[in-house]
Amino acid sequence: MFPTLGDLFGFDLAVDTHSAFVALGVLTAIGIFALEARRRGSTDERLLAVVTGGLVGGAVFMRLGTWLQHVDLRQNASLAEQWAYGNRSILGGLVGAWAGVHLAKRLSGYRLRTGDLFAPAVALGMAVGRIGCLLTERPGTPTGTSWGITLGDAAAARTGAPAGIPLHPSFLYEIAFHAAAFAVIWWWLRHRPVPSGELLVWYLGAYGIARFLLEYVRGNEVAWLGLTRPQLFLAVTVPLILVRVALQARCGAYASLRHETVVA
């Protein structure tokens, strides 16, 4: 485990590793967004407001997304305590970014769909940001595989994981997913006749399914019916995304994509 960049690189640098990689992930996402916007000829200045809305919404919900953990509200931390000391939630950040983008669109009057710009940006940004989780957080549940991560006593005590036992590198699995998703989007799907905005929908649907399965080796607390809180959230949201995709397909939205596949 490398809680600071000094621990990671072997010199005196008291910068939080997790925060540093989250920031690097955000900068990576902004760069990819800008490249894709330029390629598609999207030069409307209001896009800056849209991106800002996504960043602000994502940051707020990432910090507050794990606040509501108990039905009895008195058992939850205060909002101030949650903001300062609470766990960060990637899923909450994605929801906040989505809400922030739509609010910014409404306020700025920008009406075009932006999912195709955000899809590769979010995928690569997530891959980079998750490196910070891999280096600082509990890896996962015990595994008998040869690629498990074994923690020493100090790292185990800090993360609440067992020491001396190989653990699933769950964040590495997730990084691999996001990197693969970015590759598929960047080098294949964005050059196909995919309906406007659908790339992000497909990516979020695929990530939701992958994350639901990864929770079984993540080691998060089981909340209800053998499922963790992220799984309970995904059990509600992922079917909504899949139903939307199915309705789009039924309405013929993907006809041009199927036609190209048949011709090829």
C-alpha positions in Angstrom: 0.0 0.0 0.0 1.2 3.5 -0.9 -0.9 6.1 1.0 1.3 9.0 -0.2 3.2 9.6 -3.4 6.4 9.7 -1.3 5.8 6.0 -0.4 5.1 5.2 -4.0 8.2 6.9 -5.5 10.6 6.6 -2.6 11.1 10.2 -1.7 9.6 12.8 0.7 6.4 13.8 -0.9 3.4 14.0 1.4 0.7 14.0 -1.3 -2.2 11.7 -0.9 -1.9 9.0 -3.6 -5.6 8.4 -4.0 -6.4 12.1 -4.5 -3.4 12.5 -6.9 -4.7 9.7 -9.2 -8.3 10.9 -9.0 -7.0 14.3 -10.2 -4.9 12.7 -12.9 -8.0 10.7 -14.0 -10.1 13.9 -14.2 -7.4 15.7 -16.3 -7.2 12.6 -18.6 -10.9 12.6 -19.1 -10.9 16.4 -19.9 -8.2 15.8 -22.4 -10.0 13.0 -24.2 -13.2 15.0 -24.1 -11.5 17.9 -25.8 -9.9 15.7 -28.5 -13.2 14.0 -29.3 -15.0 17.3 -29.3 -12.5 18.7 -31.8 -12.7 15.6 -34.0 -16.4 15.9 -34.2 -16.4 19.6 -34.8 -18.2 20.4 -31.5 -16.9 23.9 -30.8 -19.9 25.4 -29.0 -18.5 27.4 -26.0 -21.4 26.2 -23.9 -19.7 22.8 -23.8 -17.4 24.3 -21.1 -20.4 24.9 -18.9 -21.6 21.3 -19.5 -18.2 19.9 -18.6 -18.1 22.1 -15.5 -21.5 20.9 -14.4 -20.4 17.3 -14.8 -17.2 17.9 -12.7 -19.0 19.7 -9.9 -21.9 17.3 -9.8 -19.5 14.3 -9.8 -17.4 15.8 -7.0 -20.4 16.5 -4.8 -22.1 13.2 -5.2 -18.8 11.3 -4.9 -18.4 12.7 -1.4 -22.0 12.5 -0.4 -23.1 9.4 -2.3 -22.5 7.0 0.6 -24.2 9.2 3.2 -27.6 7.4 3.3 -26.6 4.0 4.6 -29.4 3.5 7.3 -33.1 3.8 7.1 -33.0 5.5 10.4 -31.5 8.9 9.4 -30.2 9.4 13.0 -27.7 6.6 12.4 -26.1 8.3 9.5 -23.3 10.8 9.7 -24.1 14.5 9.4 -23.6 15.9 6.0 -20.5 17.8 7.3 -19.0 14.7 8.7 -19.7 12.7 5.5 -18.1 15.5 3.4 -15.0 15.5 5.6 -14.6 11.8 6.6 -17.0 9.7 4.6 -16.2 7.1 2.0 -16.0 8.2 -1.6 -18.4 6.6 -4.1 -17.5 6.2 -7.8 -21.1 5.2 -8.5 -22.3 8.3 -6.7 -19.9 10.4 -8.7 -21.2 9.1 -12.0 -24.8 9.9 -10.9 -23.7 13.3 -9.8 -21.9 13.9 -13.1 -25.0 12.9 -15.1 -27.2 15.2 -13.0 -24.7 18.0 -13.3 -24.4 17.7 -17.0 -28.2 17.8 -17.5 -28.6 20.8 -15.2 -25.8 22.7 -17.0 -27.4 21.9 -20.3 -30.7 23.3 -19.1 -29.1 26.4 -17.7 -26.9 27.1 -20.7 -29.5 26.2 -23.3 -27.3 23.5 -24.9 -29.5 20.9 -26.4 -27.3 18.5 -28.3 -26.5 15.1 -26.9 -23.0 14.8 -25.4 -22.8 11.1 -24.5 -20.5 10.3 -27.4 -18.0 12.9 -26.1 -18.1 11.7 -22.5 -18.0 7.9 -23.2 -14.3 7.5 -24.1 -13.3 10.3 -21.6 -15.1 8.7 -18.7 -13.7 5.2 -19.5 -10.1 6.3 -19.7 -10.4 8.7 -16.7 -11.9 5.9 -14.6 -9.0 3.5 -15.6 -6.5 6.1 -14.4 -8.3 7.2 -11.3 -8.8 3.6 -10.1 -5.0 3.2 -9.9 -5.2 5.3 -6.8 -7.7 2.9 -5.3 -5.5 -0.1 -6.2 -2.5 1.5 -4.4 -4.3 2.6 -1.3 -7.4 0.6 -0.5 -8.3 -2.9 0.5 -7.7 -5.1 -2.5 -10.6 -7.6 -2.2 -11.6 -10.9 -0.7 -9.3 -13.8 -0.2 -8.3 -15.8 -3.3 -6.3 -18.9 -4.0 -5.0 -17.5 -7.3 -1.3 -16.8 -7.9 -2.0 -13.1 -8.8 -3.5 -12.3 -5.4 -2.2 -9.3 -3.4 -0.7 -10.1 0.0 -0.6 -7.4 2.6 1.8 -6.9 5.4 0.7 -6.2 8.9 0.8 -2.4 8.6 -1.1 -2.3 5.3 -3.6 -4.9 6.6 -4.3 -2.9 9.7 -4.8 0.4 7.8 -7.2 -1.1 5.3 -9.0 -3.6 7.5 -7.9 -6.6 5.4 -6.4 -9.8 6.5 -2.6 -10.0 6.5 -0.5 -12.7 4.8 -3.4 -14.0 2.7 -3.6 -13.5 -1.1 -6.5 -11.1 -1.9 -8.3 -10.5 -5.2 -6.9 -7.4 -6.9 -10.4 -6.2 -7.6 -9.4 -2.7 -8.6 -7.0 -4.2 -11.1 -9.9 -6.1 -12.6 -11.9 -2.9 -12.8 -9.0 -1.0 -14.4 -8.7 -3.7 -17.0 -12.5 -3.3 -17.8 -12.3 0.5 -18.2 -9.1 0.2 -20.3 -10.8 -2.4 -22.6 -13.9 -0.3 -22.8 -11.9 2.7 -23.8 -10.1 0.7 -26.5 -13.4 -0.6 -27.9 -15.0 2.9 -28.0 -11.9 4.8 -29.2 -10.8 2.5 -32.0 -14.0 0.9 -33.1 -17.4 2.1 -31.9 -16.9 5.8 -32.3 -16.3 5.2 -36.0 -19.5 3.3 -36.5 -23.0 4.7 -37.1 -24.0 4.5 -33.5 -27.0 6.7 -32.7 -26.0 10.0 -31.0 -25.4 9.7 -27.3 -25.7 5.9 -27.2 -22.0 5.2 -26.6 -22.2 6.5 -23.0 -25.4 4.5 -22.4 -23.8 1.3 -23.6 -20.6 1.9 -21.5 -22.6 2.7 -18.3 -24.7 -0.4 -18.8 -21.6 -2.6 -19.4 -19.9 -1.1 -16.4 -22.9 -1.6 -14.2 -23.0 -5.3 -15.0 -19.2 -5.6 -14.5 -19.3 -3.7 -11.2 -22.2 -5.8 -9.9 -20.1 -9.0 -10.5 -16.9 -7.4 -9.2 -18.6 -6.7 -5.9 -18.4 -10.4 -5.1 -14.7 -10.1 -4.8 -14.5 -6.5 -3.6 -15.1 -7.2 0.0 -17.6 -4.5 0.7 -20.1 -4.9 3.6 -23.2 -7.0 2.8 -26.2 -4.9 3.4 -29.3 -6.9 2.5 -30.2 -10.2 0.9 -26.5 -11.1 0.5 -25.9 -8.0 -1.6 -23.7 -5.0 -0.9 -25.0 -1.4 -1.1 -23.4 -0.9 -4.6 -25.1 -4.1 -5.8 -28.5 -2.9 -4.4 -28.1 0.4 -6.3 -27.0 -1.4 -9.5 -29.9 -3.9 -9.2 -32.2 -1.0 -9.6 -30.3 1.2 -12.2 -28.8 -1.4 -14.6 -32.2 -2.9 -15.6 -33.4 0.6 -16.4 -30.5 1.1 -18.7 -31.0 -2.3 -20.3 -34.7 -1.6 -20.8 -33.8 1.7 -22.5 -31.4 0.0 -24.9 -34.0 -2.6 -25.7 -36.6 0.0 -26.4 -34.2 1.9 -28.6 -33.5 -1.3 -30.5 -37.2 -2.1 -30.9 -37.8 1.4 -32.3 -35.2 0.8 -34.9 -32.6 3.2 -33.5 -29.8 0.7 -34.2 -30.9 -0.3 -37.7 -28.0 1.5 -39.5 -25.6 -0.3 -37.2 -27.1 -3.7 -38.0 -27.1 -2.9 -41.7 -23.4 -2.0 -41.7 -22.7 -5.3 -39.9 -24.6 -7.3 -42.5 -22.9 -5.5 -45.4 -19.5 -6.0 -43.9 
